[in-house]
Amino acid sequence: MAGNVELLSSVLAGAKAEGRAALVGYLPAGFPTVDGGVRAVTAMIEGGCDVVEVGLPHSDPVLDGPVIQTADDIALRGGVKIVDVIRTVGEAHAATGAPVLCMTYWNPVDAYGVERFAADLAAAGGAGCILPDLPVEESEVWRKAAEEHGLATVFVVAPSSRDERLAKITAAGTGFVYAASLMGVTGTRESVGREAQDLVARTRATTDLPVCVGLGVSNAEQAAEVAQFADGVIVGSAFVKRLLAHEGDLEAGLAGVRELAGELAKGVRA
Amino acid sequence: MSSDFFIPDPEGRIPSAQGYFGAFGGKFIPEALVAAVDEVAEEYEKAKADPAFAAELNDLMVNYTGRPSALTEVPRFAEHAGGARIFLKREDLNHTGSHKINNVLGQALLTKRMGKTRVIAETGAGQHGVATATACALFGLECTIYMGEIDTERQALNVARMRMLGAEVIAVKSGSRTLKDAINEAFRDWVANVDRTHYLFGTVAGPHPFPALVRDFHRVIGVEARRQLLERAGRLPDAAVACVGGGSNAIGLFHAFLPDEDVRLIGCEPGGHGVETGEHAATLTEGTPGILHGSRSYVLQDEDGQITEPYSISAGLDYPGIGPEHSYLKDVGRAEYRAVTDDAAMQALRLLSQTEGIIPAIESAHALAGALEVGRELGKDGLILVNLSGRGDKDMDTAARYFGLYDAPADDAVEADDTDATDTALGAHQEGTK
């Protein structure tokens, strides 16, 4: 069974046709539990996300700030495995029909087996992968497997990426380009700087792929701001915070997730 | 002699341009760090071609570090090694008390060349942190050291040394609150502050070019020792032995001997309570290839690629990864690696102290314990070179508890009489010269 790279592209194109940015939500699998995580990811979509990313919790999340680190710790202590992550992708997609990507550090994919991971993710209905610590130079084996299985390979670009590097990265990527709004790890920020707008412009100069902006966006106001210049707005830590705020009360947490997705969905349509 | 303290690999064959030693190495880093890591590689290539860089570093090595370090024969210690002759390369006599200063001075000069004003570094429990804080004081650089919270509590003295030198010490509260997590946090800082900050990585791991760059700054250890031993013993050693955590002092010793195929290169990994207990940090003995902290190498991990918690009495060796060149040397069969338990290392520490008047670091004591084994295997005609990578002052509290050396009628003394209780009290997280 082929993955859903085309679904991802058509959903992003659909948002564009409506004259708005797409809303992309992130939550780690297994948080607060595997089943609770499936419901939380589904709630993001029901609340208004067009696309979701399911994080694969890692013991050493060097690109994540304290909020996602905390969620990863909870998920790993709960015993989440790679098969549970893939199941989360599959169930969230089956329940909603939305494109669901996996976001993961490279070592778990390497350990699980590149071909096996791509095959299992595609079979579950996954749309692709974001691999933030796999630079384009090391990505050939993955890209071959992803292409074979109909999965997108979403690369991250950063404000420090020089123009010639941006061209090299976007030429290798599929689905969309993840533009990091700032130099730093994941987490909510007071504001999203001008750096993001410059990066989107420089990235667009190299590719026709949609460019979605992540890192630091947490509320409708910021989402509206970013939606002015990007094809998509990516929100992660703010969703995790909603669940953490209601630790022990999943229903309240899920309501918080739906509520935030709804606010952000209005933001990208503002 | 002073012109050849900085001696980059003359062969220049490995790593490859992409930073690979065979199947190991590479550059697995976020896009946000690519420009900075490339800048380090470019600046290092320029520095290697610049005689002024070598001259400045050589001057520091002679007049600040105190190189060349001595080579000391230890006959009374060697009586316990089947009669083989044993020589120690005395990196413990360097300024700051370990081999770490070799790499730190080189990278501090690179930092200046890159025009960066701030340095960050990880430390297991202080050796690399103290060396880095020292170089930053010397060159007027802002300095932040990341150290696992457990280590800052247990190694308060080294925290004070770093602060006395003007460094900021940040206790890392994430993950297992030890060395691995200190590296994670340093990477997070680097991503956010890369414009003005150099990450002065402390071992021969990490993304390319760090494994090659750190190795080159430590090559002097083996180059000196090889020459000194030829002068003193009239021949090359049968074995060169070093401890391995991340592997910097070992690669520094081994590298000059790579072409000498009759010289066995033996790395001693932290066997903790014994590899059969699962409580160890013997990455090459028990690990599998994976990616940790920016490069492919052997890693202690589960089947899902989650990094598992290591254990060693020595925090400097208490690391679930290893430099990629060691993985390469293991797989091609040029170097061999064996696990040495906490107990064997502590016995070797006491033995060297009481037979030769030299108190080694617990890390280096792993190499000494390995040398005792190798000596018995080689027999009377054996000749062994051991890298004494650091001095043991920092480990006296651990050693005193382990051997029950304190007079105080406190709980400590009671604990020290009970071997099991002592082991538990020592825990996983002591001082390091990885």
Interface residues (C-beta under 8 A of the other chain):
Chain A: H58 S59 D60 P61 V62 L63 G65 P66 Q69 D73 L76 K81 I82 W106 N107 P108 V109 D110 A111 Y112 P132 D133 L134 P135 E137 E138 F155 V156 V157 A158 P159 S160 S161 R162 R165 I169 A180 M183 G184 V185
Chain B: Q18 G26 K27 F28 I29 P30 E31 A32 V34 A35 A36 S174 G175 K180 D181 N184 F187 R188 V191 A192 N193 V194 D195 T288 G290 I291 L292 H293 V299 Q301 D302 E303 D304 G305 Q306 I307 T308
